[in-house]
């Protein structure tokens, strides 16, 4: 089975593709569709609370015919955050949980969970701590309640969960760890909470399969014109699974997005005998 996860940074920008960046985003979405993933998870859709426009829905229907689609939009700040999941197999239940997060985080459309017979498949768009770490305290609270939520799922059946976790876990997970230490996404607090998530019974699929591999990243800052050219990136997008699924992991790869900066999709492949 094949799973793909991507922080798209605006569904509308992809569908309209009126700029050079929009064209690149649309091409990546087409490349994803060609892979025919069993489940696709999208973060940062930036849709209005009313959901997809007719044009956006039609474009997605044409790219992913026959898929079951689930949206969660921000009901607070309009056109902010948001997640979406598409599945070839219809789940037996769909959950859009409120996890007890601080402030407006629970109404920002950050988590969707699909329940299947043998596993949960979930996606998350973790709140960013902010350039001045203004949201770091709330972020730590989020990490705690999110971990508790995933543990509740794991107590019932295995979990495959992915998304933009907004943290590079170890120094090996970003190009310039020393100069970025204590900045959002690489604070000791965020890294510690990610360790706690793994310690709660979950596997970082990429590090499980490639424990010592360097130079593999999923995000390159748009503010720097040379970040992609120099591969000055961060690995902040993950597929995590319950530990008991580790022996069914085949590969975790980063999808090539060419010159496009920002996030790249990640693709998880599991053994042929795995079934949702």
Secondary structure as the mmCIF struct_conf table of DSSP 4:
data_model
#
loop_
_struct_conf.conf_type_id
_struct_conf.id
_struct_conf.beg_label_comp_id
_struct_conf.beg_label_asym_id
_struct_conf.beg_label_seq_id
_struct_conf.end_label_comp_id
_struct_conf.end_label_asym_id
_struct_conf.end_label_seq_id
STRN STRN1 UNK A 2 UNK A 7
BEND BEND1 UNK A 9 UNK A 9
HELX_RH_AL_P HELX_RH_AL_P1 UNK A 11 UNK A 16
BEND BEND2 UNK A 19 UNK A 19
HELX_RH_AL_P HELX_RH_AL_P2 UNK A 20 UNK A 35
TURN_TY1_P TURN_TY1_P1 UNK A 36 UNK A 36
BEND BEND3 UNK A 38 UNK A 38
STRN STRN2 UNK A 39 UNK A 43
STRN STRN3 UNK A 48 UNK A 48
TURN_TY1_P TURN_TY1_P2 UNK A 49 UNK A 50
STRN STRN4 UNK A 51 UNK A 51
HELX_RH_AL_P HELX_RH_AL_P3 UNK A 54 UNK A 63
BEND BEND4 UNK A 64 UNK A 64
TURN_TY1_P TURN_TY1_P3 UNK A 65 UNK A 66
STRN STRN5 UNK A 68 UNK A 72
BEND BEND5 UNK A 75 UNK A 77
TURN_TY1_P TURN_TY1_P4 UNK A 78 UNK A 79
BEND BEND6 UNK A 81 UNK A 81
STRN STRN6 UNK A 83 UNK A 87
BEND BEND7 UNK A 88 UNK A 89
HELX_LH_PP_P HELX_LH_PP_P1 UNK A 90 UNK A 91
BEND BEND8 UNK A 92 UNK A 92
STRN STRN7 UNK A 93 UNK A 95
BEND BEND9 UNK A 102 UNK A 102
TURN_TY1_P TURN_TY1_P5 UNK A 103 UNK A 104
HELX_RH_3T_P HELX_RH_3T_P1 UNK A 105 UNK A 107
BEND BEND10 UNK A 108 UNK A 108
STRN STRN8 UNK A 111 UNK A 115
BEND BEND11 UNK A 117 UNK A 118
STRN STRN9 UNK A 119 UNK A 125
HELX_LH_PP_P HELX_LH_PP_P2 UNK A 126 UNK A 128
TURN_TY1_P TURN_TY1_P6 UNK A 131 UNK A 132
TURN_TY1_P TURN_TY1_P7 UNK A 134 UNK A 135
HELX_RH_AL_P HELX_RH_AL_P4 UNK A 136 UNK A 154
TURN_TY1_P TURN_TY1_P8 UNK A 155 UNK A 156
BEND BEND12 UNK A 157 UNK A 157
STRN STRN10 UNK A 158 UNK A 164
BEND BEND13 UNK A 170 UNK A 170
HELX_RH_3T_P HELX_RH_3T_P2 UNK A 171 UNK A 173
STRN STRN11 UNK A 174 UNK A 174
BEND BEND14 UNK A 175 UNK A 175
HELX_RH_AL_P HELX_RH_AL_P5 UNK A 177 UNK A 180
TURN_TY1_P TURN_TY1_P9 UNK A 181 UNK A 182
BEND BEND15 UNK A 183 UNK A 183
TURN_TY1_P TURN_TY1_P10 UNK A 184 UNK A 185
BEND BEND16 UNK A 186 UNK A 186
HELX_RH_AL_P HELX_RH_AL_P6 UNK A 188 UNK A 199
TURN_TY1_P TURN_TY1_P11 UNK A 200 UNK A 201
STRN STRN12 UNK A 202 UNK A 204
HELX_RH_AL_P HELX_RH_AL_P7 UNK A 205 UNK A 209
TURN_TY1_P TURN_TY1_P12 UNK A 211 UNK A 212
BEND BEND17 UNK A 215 UNK A 215
BEND BEND18 UNK A 218 UNK A 218
STRN STRN13 UNK A 219 UNK A 220
TURN_TY1_P TURN_TY1_P13 UNK A 222 UNK A 223
BEND BEND19 UNK A 224 UNK A 224
TURN_TY1_P TURN_TY1_P14 UNK A 225 UNK A 231
STRN STRN14 UNK A 233 UNK A 234
STRN STRN15 UNK A 237 UNK A 242
HELX_RH_3T_P HELX_RH_3T_P3 UNK A 243 UNK A 248
STRN STRN16 UNK A 249 UNK A 254
HELX_LH_PP_P HELX_LH_PP_P3 UNK A 255 UNK A 256
TURN_TY1_P TURN_TY1_P15 UNK A 258 UNK A 259
STRN STRN17 UNK A 262 UNK A 263
STRN STRN18 UNK A 266 UNK A 270
TURN_TY1_P TURN_TY1_P16 UNK A 272 UNK A 273
#
